[in-house]
Amino acid sequence: MPSIEWTLELRFLIALGLGFLIGLERESSGAERKSGHLFAGVRTYTVISLYGFASAWLYRIDVAWGLPVGMISLTALAVAGYLGKIREGRMGWTSEVSALLTFVVGALSLLSDVWVPITLGVVNTILLSEKGDIERFVEKLDKSEFLAVLKFLVVTAIILPALPDREYTQFDLNPTRIWQIVILVSSIGFVGYFLTKRYGSRLGMWLSGIFGGIVSSTAVSIAAGRVAQRSDSRMFGALQMSLLASSMMYPRILVLIWFLNPDAALLLWWRCLILAAIGIILAFQFESHGDTAKVDSISTLENPFELKPALIFAAVFVLLTILTVFAKDAFGSAGLMLLALIVGVVDIDPFILSLVQDGGGYVLIMPVLMAMMSNTIAKGVYFSVLASKLRMQASWRYGLWALLHVPLILM
């Protein structure tokens, strides 16, 4: 398929369309229109975008003052409008800032790659149109969790540039790479954590299992076992939640492997997807009696951006990196297999990531899948011990699932 040639005419249409889109949102939002004080509507925002395009055109034909004068003149109009609004006792300057951004979008439509103005224009429109949802989200935001994320980001911004980017000891421990892996794992985990908190309890146990599995399938399995232990009416829903969370382990680990070692991910992707599909089939093989009742928060899940779990993960990763090198040097592949089975009882992420970070091909498949198999067995045991009335149901499902790892290991 031939690539699009972004001619001057097409760039003009982009500036025209984006200005119209932003203006349409502002005029249709209703807040300012109902008050009788509309700062600007469809025509004005469209003209502002074209004004930016024309100013950029002047800049391109060596009229250097065209762009800054255009921006300054629009800023003066926006400030005058804002001051008039303040005198009338009204607050807020979203429309004025959007007008300035619309000017920038129009200018960038001519001067930059087209994805830049398109992205700015679309994101600006979405932020403007979703004002109500954003405000409700902020009201419900857990301040302690927000501060945890902020602290993690601040510490990362301070620590990461200061860490040496070279290998130490015979185990090739690279502090920068270790913390980058911590950031990667925490970021992916936080997506699942956020989705669980935001939507899981609203849409039922099965969705809590899917989202929670992105954070920690082991923690969700333990929480599901406790739900089944306390409530007979929710036993099957709890087992379904545990199986779905365990199914999410495979694509989550596959994504992590892909970031560190794309070649290993290419060897493992179809195996991981088959195992995930098996778990989903086992989860939906029985009726959960339509259990969509509100689920209390999965208390065993921790915010992945908390400093404590992040530092614990880093420590475990370093330990397992050392153990992996030692087991491989001292006992060869047999040592790796034994270590894979042992670490499966707890958290397999540090082990698998320490294994794949330095490359490798088919030799990685067996220990990675064995660790997954061991972890699947462990989660089945955790759930069965807590949910005694579902012990048989859980045992044969998790047992069959673990058994089906074997042919994929041997292929």
BELDAHU-V207840 format. One record per residue. N is the residue number from 0. RES is the residue in one small letter. OMEGA is omega in whole degrees, 0 to 359 (NA if undefined). D_CENTER is the distance of its C-alpha to the mean C-alpha in whole Angstrom. Layout:
<<N,RES,OMEGA,D_CENTER> <N,RES,OMEGA,D_CENTER>>
This chain:
<<0,m,182,32> <1,p,180,33> <2,s,181,31> <3,i,174,31> <4,e,185,34> <5,w,180,33> <6,t,179,36> <7,l,181,37> <8,e,179,38> <9,l,179,34> <10,r,176,33> <11,f,179,35> <12,l,177,34> <13,i,178,30> <14,a,179,31> <15,l,183,33> <16,g,181,31> <17,l,176,28> <18,g,178,31> <19,f,181,32> <20,l,181,28> <21,i,179,28> <22,g,178,31> <23,l,178,31> <24,e,182,28> <25,r,183,30> <26,e,183,33> <27,s,182,32> <28,s,172,30> <29,g,186,33> <30,a,181,33> <31,e,181,35> <32,r,179,37> <33,k,180,38> <34,s,180,39> <35,g,182,41> <36,h,180,40> <37,l,182,37> <38,f,180,37> <39,a,181,36> <40,g,185,35> <41,v,184,35> <42,r,184,38> <43,t,180,37> <44,y,177,34> <45,t,179,35> <46,v,179,38> <47,i,178,35> <48,s,178,33> <49,l,175,36> <50,y,176,38> <51,g,179,35> <52,f,180,35> <53,a,178,39> <54,s,178,39> <55,a,177,37> <56,w,177,39> <57,l,179,42> <58,y,182,40> <59,r,179,40> <60,i,172,44> <61,d,169,44> <62,v,193,45> <63,a,184,43> <64,w,186,43> <65,g,184,42> <66,l,180,38> <67,p,179,38> <68,v,177,41> <69,g,180,39> <70,m,181,36> <71,i,181,39> <72,s,178,41> <73,l,178,38> <74,t,179,37> <75,a,178,40> <76,l,180,40> <77,a,179,37> <78,v,178,38> <79,a,178,41> <80,g,180,39> <81,y,179,37> <82,l,176,40> <83,g,179,42> <84,k,180,39> <85,i,180,40> <86,r,178,44> <87,e,177,43> <88,g,179,41> <89,r,183,38> <90,m,178,34> <91,g,182,31> <92,w,180,31> <93,t,182,28> <94,s,180,30> <95,e,179,32> <96,v,178,29> <97,s,177,28> <98,a,178,31> <99,l,179,31> <100,l,178,27> <101,t,174,29> <102,f,180,32> <103,v,179,29> <104,v,178,28> <105,g,180,31> <106,a,181,32> <107,l,177,29> <108,s,178,30> <109,l,192,33> <110,l,188,32> <111,s,170,29> <112,d,189,26> <113,v,181,26> <114,w,182,22> <115,v,178,22> <116,p,179,24> <117,i,180,23> <118,t,180,19> <119,l,182,21> <120,g,182,23> <121,v,180,21> <122,v,178,18> <123,n,180,21> <124,t,180,22> <125,i,180,19> <126,l,179,19> <127,l,185,23> <128,s,183,23> <129,e,183,20> <130,k,183,22> <131,g,180,23> <132,d,180,20> <133,i,179,18> <134,e,178,21> <135,r,178,21> <136,f,180,17> <137,v,180,19> <138,e,182,22> <139,k,185,20> <140,l,176,18> <141,d,186,18> <142,k,181,20> <143,s,179,20> <144,e,177,16> <145,f,179,16> <146,l,178,18> <147,a,177,17> <148,v,181,13> <149,l,180,16> <150,k,179,18> <151,f,181,16> <152,l,179,15> <153,v,180,19> <154,v,179,20> <155,t,180,17> <156,a,180,19> <157,i,187,22> <158,i,189,22> <159,l,180,20> <160,p,184,23> <161,a,182,26> <162,l,178,25> <163,p,182,27> <164,d,176,26> <165,r,185,29> <166,e,176,29> <167,y,178,31> <168,t,180,34> <169,q,179,34> <170,f,177,31> <171,d,179,29> <172,l,181,27> <173,n,184,25> <174,p,180,24> <175,t,181,22> <176,r,179,20> <177,i,181,20> <178,w,175,18> <179,q,178,16> <180,i,177,15> <181,v,179,14> <182,i,180,12> <183,l,182,10> <184,v,181,10> <185,s,182,9> <186,s,179,6> <187,i,178,5> <188,g,181,7> <189,f,176,6> <190,v,178,4> <191,g,180,7> <192,y,179,9> <193,f,180,9> <194,l,178,9> <195,t,181,12> <196,k,187,13> <197,r,189,13> <198,y,188,14> <199,g,183,15> <200,s,183,19> <201,r,189,20> <202,l,171,19> <203,g,188,21> <204,m,184,21> <205,w,179,19> <206,l,174,16> <207,s,178,16> <208,g,181,16> <209,i,182,14> <210,f,180,11> <211,g,179,13> <212,g,176,13> <213,i,179,9> <214,v,181,10> <215,s,180,14> <216,s,178,16> <217,t,179,19> <218,a,180,19> <219,v,179,18> <220,s,178,21> <221,i,179,23> <222,a,179,22> <223,a,177,23> <224,g,178,27> <225,r,176,27> <226,v,179,27> <227,a,179,29> <228,q,184,32> <229,r,188,32> <230,s,179,32> <231,d,183,34> <232,s,183,33> <233,r,184,29> <234,m,184,30> <235,f,175,29> <236,g,179,26> <237,a,178,25> <238,l,177,26> <239,q,178,24> <240,m,180,21> <241,s,181,21> <242,l,179,22> <243,l,177,18> <244,a,179,16> <245,s,178,18> <246,s,181,18> <247,m,179,14> <248,m,186,15> <249,y,177,16> <250,p,179,13> <251,r,180,11> <252,i,178,14> <253,l,178,14> <254,v,179,11> <255,l,179,12> <256,i,182,16> <257,w,179,15> <258,f,185,14> <259,l,186,17> <260,n,183,19> <261,p,180,19> <262,d,178,23> <263,a,179,22> <264,a,179,19> <265,l,178,22> <266,l,188,24> <267,l,194,22> <268,w,184,20> <269,w,176,22> <270,r,180,23> <271,c,181,20> <272,l,176,19> <273,i,181,23> <274,l,177,22> <275,a,180,19> <276,a,178,22> <277,i,179,24> <278,g,180,22> <279,i,178,22> <280,i,179,25> <281,l,182,26> <282,a,184,24> <283,f,179,26> <284,q,180,29> <285,f,179,31> <286,e,175,30> <287,s,178,28> <288,h,176,31> <289,g,184,28> <290,d,175,27> <291,t,179,25> <292,a,182,26> <293,k,180,24> <294,v,173,22> <295,d,182,22> <296,s,179,19> <297,i,192,19> <298,s,181,20> <299,t,178,20> <300,l,176,16> <301,e,174,16> <302,n,183,13> <303,p,179,11> <304,f,170,12> <305,e,182,16> <306,l,184,18> <307,k,179,20> <308,p,178,18> <309,a,179,16> <310,l,177,20> <311,i,179,21> <312,f,180,18> <313,a,180,20> <314,a,179,23> <315,v,179,23> <316,f,179,21> <317,v,180,24> <318,l,182,27> <319,l,173,26> <320,t,179,26> <321,i,181,29> <322,l,180,30> <323,t,178,29> <324,v,180,31> <325,f,181,34> <326,a,181,34> <327,k,181,34> <328,d,186,37> <329,a,188,39> <330,f,179,38> <331,g,183,37> <332,s,179,34> <333,a,178,36> <334,g,178,35> <335,l,180,31> <336,m,180,31> <337,l,179,33> <338,l,178,30> <339,a,180,27> <340,l,182,29> <341,i,184,29> <342,v,179,26> <343,g,180,25> <344,v,182,26> <345,v,184,23> <346,d,184,20> <347,i,182,20> <348,d,181,17> <349,p,181,19> <350,f,183,22> <351,i,180,20> <352,l,176,18> <353,s,181,22> <354,l,188,23> <355,v,188,22> <356,q,183,21> <357,d,178,25> <358,g,183,25> <359,g,183,27> <360,g,184,28> <361,y,181,29> <362,v,181,30> <363,l,188,26> <364,i,186,26> <365,m,180,28> <366,p,179,27> <367,v,181,23> <368,l,177,24> <369,m,176,27> <370,a,178,24> <371,m,179,22> <372,m,179,26> <373,s,180,27> <374,n,177,23> <375,t,177,24> <376,i,181,27> <377,a,180,27> <378,k,175,24> <379,g,178,27> <380,v,180,30> <381,y,182,28> <382,f,184,27> <383,s,180,31> <384,v,181,32> <385,l,183,31> <386,a,186,32> <387,s,182,35> <388,k,178,36> <389,l,187,33> <390,r,181,34> <391,m,180,36> <392,q,182,33> <393,a,186,30> <394,s,183,32> <395,w,178,33> <396,r,180,30> <397,y,178,28> <398,g,178,31> <399,l,180,31> <400,w,179,28> <401,a,181,28> <402,l,182,31> <403,l,171,30> <404,h,190,28> <405,v,179,31> <406,p,178,32> <407,l,176,29> <408,i,186,30> <409,l,181,33> <410,m,NA,32>>
